[in-house]
Amino acid sequence: MSPTNNAIRAKNNEQPDSKEHLRILGPYRSPEQVNLESLEKETRDRLKIDTIAWHFGEIMKTLELDLTDDSLQNTPQRVAKMYVREVFQGLDPDNKPDVTLFENKYNYDQMLVERDIKVHSFCEHHFVPILGKAHVAYISSGKVIGLSKINRIVNYFARRPQVQERLTGQIAEELKKVLETEDVAVLIEADHMCVVMRGVQDQNSNTTTSSYHGRFLDREFRDDFLTHVYRSHK
């Protein structure tokens, strides 16, 4: 997709062109007033990127960075694209993974555990990364899910400004919904850069959260799940 005039303006840290924005926004005067859901995804994303790029350029200028430097001049646009298309893509419902269930033909009635699923999220308090891994288990009620879809569900809810407690619960609730079972367990272990890089600057601590449902509320099932999670890697 070729860059819009506003993309070029953002690169040069100029105010987005009002005519181009109004062409997208119609009778509205600012992005905050428009129903973004009514726009086509490509148009919606372009509007978000142009607006974020300009505002991020203003932040850089406030920090007295030289936006004419060839290393910095494209940074506002790069950051804007990263926010919209990568690290915050989970904010767009269009990116929610489609899930197909399959019959449990093999009558597998034990827990299925998928562990060490990558978690890349952002702390919503300081907008710095949360990096960790999720461990997920479920017991089939007659349907099973493709393993990669579990990773995609975790990624969808992680790719947005988050708190770890909410993220853990969202993943569990989504899995219960799509798998049509209450028997779901989710455990997340993560390092928070807001703790590592600022404030207390503790590089050794990490955070663990869990969400247990159905049979995983029983100690026997929960302990079995945790045994799978914490067993030594061969």
C-alpha positions in Angstrom: 0.0 0.0 0.0 1.5 3.4 -1.0 1.9 5.9 1.8 -0.8 8.6 2.2 0.0 12.3 2.2 -0.4 12.2 5.9 2.1 9.4 6.2 4.6 11.6 4.4 3.7 14.5 6.7 4.1 12.3 9.8 7.6 11.4 8.6 8.4 15.1 8.4 6.6 15.7 11.7 4.0 18.0 10.2 0.4 18.2 11.2 -1.8 15.7 9.2 -3.4 17.3 6.3 -6.9 18.4 7.4 -8.5 17.8 3.9 -7.2 14.2 3.8 -8.4 13.5 7.3 -11.8 15.1 6.5 -12.1 13.0 3.4 -11.7 9.9 5.6 -13.8 11.3 8.5 -16.6 12.8 6.4 -18.5 15.5 8.4 -16.5 14.8 11.6 -13.7 17.0 12.8 -11.5 14.6 14.8 -10.8 10.9 15.0 -12.3 10.8 18.5 -15.7 11.7 17.0 -15.8 9.2 14.2 -17.2 5.6 14.5 -14.1 3.8 13.4 -16.0 0.6 13.1 -18.0 2.0 10.2 -14.8 2.4 8.1 -13.1 -0.2 6.0 -10.2 -1.9 7.9 -7.6 -0.4 5.6 -9.0 3.1 5.9 -9.4 2.7 9.6 -5.8 1.5 10.1 -4.4 4.3 7.9 -6.2 6.9 9.9 -5.0 5.5 13.2 -1.4 5.3 11.9 -1.4 8.8 10.5 -2.8 10.2 13.8 -0.5 8.3 16.1 2.6 9.2 14.0 1.9 12.9 14.3 1.3 12.7 18.0 4.4 10.6 18.6 6.4 13.1 16.6 5.2 15.8 19.1 6.3 13.7 22.0 9.7 13.3 20.4 10.0 17.1 19.9 9.0 17.7 23.5 11.9 15.4 24.5 14.1 17.7 22.4 15.0 15.0 19.9 16.1 16.0 16.4 13.6 14.7 13.9 15.7 15.8 11.0 18.3 13.2 12.0 18.2 10.4 9.5 18.0 7.8 12.3 14.9 9.5 13.9 13.0 11.0 11.0 11.0 7.9 10.3 10.5 6.9 13.9 7.0 8.3 14.4 5.7 6.4 11.4 7.5 3.2 12.4 6.1 3.4 16.0 2.6 4.1 14.7 2.7 1.1 12.3 4.1 -1.1 15.1 1.2 -0.1 17.5 -1.6 -0.6 15.0 -0.4 -3.6 13.0 1.7 -5.5 15.6 1.9 -4.9 19.4 -1.7 -3.7 19.7 -3.4 -5.7 17.0 -5.5 -7.4 19.6 -7.5 -4.2 20.0 -9.1 -4.8 16.6 -11.9 -7.4 16.7 -11.2 -8.1 13.0 -8.0 -9.8 14.2 -9.8 -12.2 16.5 -8.8 -15.8 15.4 -11.5 -18.0 13.8 -11.8 -21.2 15.7 -13.0 -24.5 14.2 -13.9 -27.4 16.6 -13.4 -31.0 15.7 -15.1 -34.1 17.0 -13.1 -35.9 19.7 -13.0 -39.1 17.6 -10.4 -40.8 19.8 -12.6 -40.3 22.9 -9.6 -38.7 24.7 -10.9 -37.9 28.2 -7.7 -36.7 30.0 -6.5 -33.1 30.2 -4.7 -31.7 27.2 -1.8 -29.3 28.2 -0.1 -26.8 26.0 2.7 -25.1 27.9 5.3 -22.4 27.2 3.1 -20.4 24.9 4.8 -17.0 24.1 3.2 -14.0 25.8 4.2 -10.6 24.4 2.0 -7.8 25.9 2.2 -4.2 27.1 1.6 -2.9 30.6 -1.3 -0.5 30.3 0.1 1.7 33.1 3.5 2.5 31.6 3.2 1.2 28.0 6.3 -1.0 28.4 6.5 -4.7 27.6 5.2 -7.7 29.6 7.2 -10.8 28.4 6.4 -14.3 29.5 4.7 -17.6 28.8 1.3 -19.1 29.2 0.4 -22.7 30.1 -3.1 -23.8 29.1 -5.1 -27.0 29.8 -8.6 -28.2 29.0 -10.6 -31.4 29.2 -12.7 -32.1 26.2 -16.5 -32.1 26.4 -16.7 -33.9 23.1 -14.9 -31.3 20.9 -11.2 -30.5 20.4 -9.4 -27.5 19.0 -6.4 -27.2 16.7 -3.4 -26.6 18.9 -2.2 -23.5 17.0 -5.6 -21.9 17.8 -4.7 -21.9 21.5 -1.6 -19.9 20.7 -3.6 -17.5 18.6 -6.1 -16.9 21.3 -3.4 -16.2 23.8 -1.7 -13.8 21.3 -5.0 -12.0 20.5 -5.7 -11.1 24.1 -2.0 -10.3 24.8 -1.5 -7.9 21.9 -3.1 -4.9 23.6 -2.4 -2.7 26.7 -3.0 -5.2 29.5 -2.8 -6.1 33.2 -1.7 -9.7 33.7 -4.7 -10.6 35.9 -7.2 -9.5 33.2 -5.3 -11.3 30.5 -5.3 -14.6 32.4 -9.1 -14.4 32.9 -9.8 -13.3 29.3 -7.9 -16.3 27.9 -9.7 -18.7 30.2 -13.2 -17.3 29.4 -12.5 -17.4 25.7 -11.4 -21.0 25.8 -14.4 -22.0 27.9 -16.6 -20.4 25.3 -15.1 -21.8 22.2 -14.4 -25.3 23.6 -17.9 -25.5 25.2 -16.5 -26.7 28.5 -15.9 -25.4 32.0 -12.8 -27.5 32.4 -10.1 -25.0 31.6 -6.9 -23.9 33.4 -4.6 -21.0 32.5 -1.4 -20.0 34.2 0.8 -17.1 33.1 4.4 -16.4 34.2 5.8 -13.0 33.1 8.4 -10.4 33.6 7.1 -6.8 33.7 9.4 -4.2 32.2 7.7 -1.5 34.3 9.3 -3.3 37.3 12.6 -4.2 35.6 13.3 -0.8 33.9 11.8 1.8 36.2 10.8 2.3 39.8 12.2 -0.5 41.9 14.3 -1.8 38.9 14.1 -5.4 40.1 15.4 -7.8 37.4 14.9 -11.0 39.4 11.2 -11.0 40.3 8.4 -12.2 38.0 4.6 -12.5 38.3 2.4 -15.6 38.2 -1.4 -15.5 37.7 -3.8 -18.4 37.3 -7.4 -19.1 36.4 -9.0 -22.5 37.2 -12.4 -23.6 36.3 -14.6 -26.8 36.3 -12.7 -29.9 37.4 -9.5 -27.8 37.7 -10.9 -26.4 40.9 -10.3 -29.9 42.4 -6.8 -30.2 43.9 -6.2 -33.5 42.1 -6.7 -32.0 38.6 -4.9 -28.8 39.5 -1.9 -30.6 40.9 -1.7 -32.8 37.8 -1.8 -29.7 35.6 1.0 -28.0 37.6 3.1 -31.2 37.4 2.9 -31.0 33.6 3.8 -27.3 33.7 6.8 -27.4 36.0 8.3 -30.8 34.9 11.9 -30.4 33.9 12.6 -29.9 30.2 14.4 -32.9 28.7 
